[in-house]
Amino acid sequence: MNAQPMRARAEIDLAAYRSNIRALRARAPRSELMAVVKADAYGHGMLPCARAAREAGATWLGTATPEEALALRAAGDTGRVLCWLWTPGGPWREAVEADLDVSVSGLWALREAVAAARACGRTARVQLKIDTGLGRSGCQPHDWPELTTAARAAEAEGVIAVTGVWSHFACADEPGHPSIAAQQSVYREALAGAERAGLRPEVRHIANSAALLTLPESHYDLVRAGIATYGVSPSPEVGHPADFGLRGVMTLAARLAGVKRVPGGHGVSYGHRYTTPAETTLALVPVGYADGIPRHASGSGPVLVGGKWRTVAGRVAMDQFVVDLNGDHAEAGEEVVLFGPGDGGEPTAEDWAHAAGTIGYEIVTRIGARVPRVHRADGPA
Ligand SMILES: *Cc1c(COP(=O)(O)O)cnc(C)c1O
C-alpha cells in the first residue's frame, strides 16, 4: 500500500466492522441500528467507517457534534443522521438545511431549532431527549411536560417534526445495576407523557452497545451502537467481544526502531522506573503518549514481539517506549503488535485498558493523528 514501511500504523479491518454491524443487527432484529461514528469513529476514521456501516445495513448514523454530522453530509452521506451535542449558537440552520436529526434537551435548544427552520423555510427534524437518570444532557422529568407541549405546538405549525424521543443509560455496562430498571421506568413515563402531549415519534431509543448486548427489552425502535461495532467490549462485566461474535477492528502495529544489548543494572527511560535485572536485550518501540499510548501503562502495557508478550519497561515517553526482551533476539524494523483482535496471540484493546486502568473506548479513541489509519476493505463484504 505504502512504498515505505511505516513507523507505526493503525490497520482498520472494515470487513470485521461490517460483520460486527450485521451481528449486532441480528441481536436486535426488530430495531433499526444506528452506527455511532463520533470522535472519528472512535479513532477508526469516520468516513470509511460511515460508508461501511451503511453497506452493512446501518439505517442511522450518530455523532456527538453537528460538525461531525455535517462532515458526513459533505462526504455524500444522504441517510438519517442524528447529532446530539449542541451549544447555544451552534450550526442549527446548516443542520436543518442538511436534513440532520437534531437532539433537543431544553427550551433554549427548541427555540434555536425553530428559529433555524423558520429562517430557511424548512421543517427541522427534532428528537427530544429525556434525562432518565444519567445526569448529563436531557430534559429533567419535571420540565418534560413543558418541553413536549412546546414541541408539539411547533410541530402543529409545521416548523419542526418530532422524529424521536430518546435517552441514555448511566450503568448499562454493569448488568443488573439498579439504575438500569429505574431509568427504563422513567423512560416509559416520558414516552407516555410525549404521547399525551400529542407527539408520535418515529423512533424511541435508549440502548447503547451494552444495553444492546445485555438488555433486549431496551431495544425499542432503534439501538445506538458505538464501541461494540468496533469489536471492543463496553466492560469486562458485559463480556468478551467474541462471546457476541464480534471482532476487534483496529490493529495497532509499530516497527522496532532499535534493539540492543545492555548490562544488568541499566536504568530504562525517564525516571529510571525500570532497571534491567541482568544483562538483556532492549527493544525500542517508536510510539508514545503523543500517539495515544497511555502513560498510565508505563510498566504494564503489553506488546507482542516475536510471538511473545512483553511489557513496557519503565515509562512511556512522548514518542517511544522500551520493552525488555529478556535476552531474546529481535531486529530493528521488525513488526510488533500492541493490540488487535487477539487471534494472532496479540494483546487486545481490553488488555491495554486493564494495564492503564481505563476502558477500551479510551484506548482506541485516543490513538493520535500521527498514526496513519490504513483501511482494509477486503474480506467478505
Ligand atoms: C457515544 C454514545 C453512544 C454509543 O455508546 P457505546 O457505549 O459506544 O455503544 C450512544 N448514545 C450516546 C448518546 C452516546 O453519546
The ligand as an SDF file (V2000), in Angstrom:
LIG
                    3D

 15 15  0  0  0  0  0  0  0  0999 V2000
  -21.3290    7.5290   22.4780 C   0  0  0  0  0  0  0  0  0  0  0  0
  -22.7750    7.3570   22.6150 C   0  0  0  0  0  0  0  0  0  0  0  0
  -23.4010    6.1530   22.2510 C   0  0  0  0  0  0  0  0  0  0  0  0
  -22.6330    4.9000   21.8970 C   0  0  0  0  0  0  0  0  0  0  0  0
  -22.2500    4.2830   23.1010 O   0  0  0  0  0  0  0  0  0  0  0  0
  -21.4640    2.8900   23.1010 P   0  0  0  0  0  0  0  0  0  0  0  0
  -21.3510    2.5410   24.5220 O   0  0  0  0  0  0  0  0  0  0  0  0
  -20.1400    3.1740   22.4590 O   0  0  0  0  0  0  0  0  0  0  0  0
  -22.2870    1.9610   22.3000 O   0  0  0  0  0  0  0  0  0  0  0  0
  -24.7720    6.0900   22.2710 C   0  0  0  0  0  0  0  0  0  0  0  0
  -25.5060    7.1590   22.6440 N   0  0  0  0  0  0  0  0  0  0  0  0
  -24.9320    8.3230   23.0330 C   0  0  0  0  0  0  0  0  0  0  0  0
  -25.8000    9.4490   23.4470 C   0  0  0  0  0  0  0  0  0  0  0  0
  -23.5670    8.4620   23.0490 C   0  0  0  0  0  0  0  0  0  0  0  0
  -23.0100    9.6110   23.4470 O   0  0  0  0  0  0  0  0  0  0  0  0
  1  2  1  0
  2  3  1  0
  2 14  2  0
  3  4  1  0
  3 10  2  0
  4  5  1  0
  5  6  1  0
  6  7  2  0
  6  8  1  0
  6  9  1  0
 10 11  1  0
 11 12  2  0
 12 13  1  0
 12 14  1  0
 14 15  1  0
M  END
$$$$
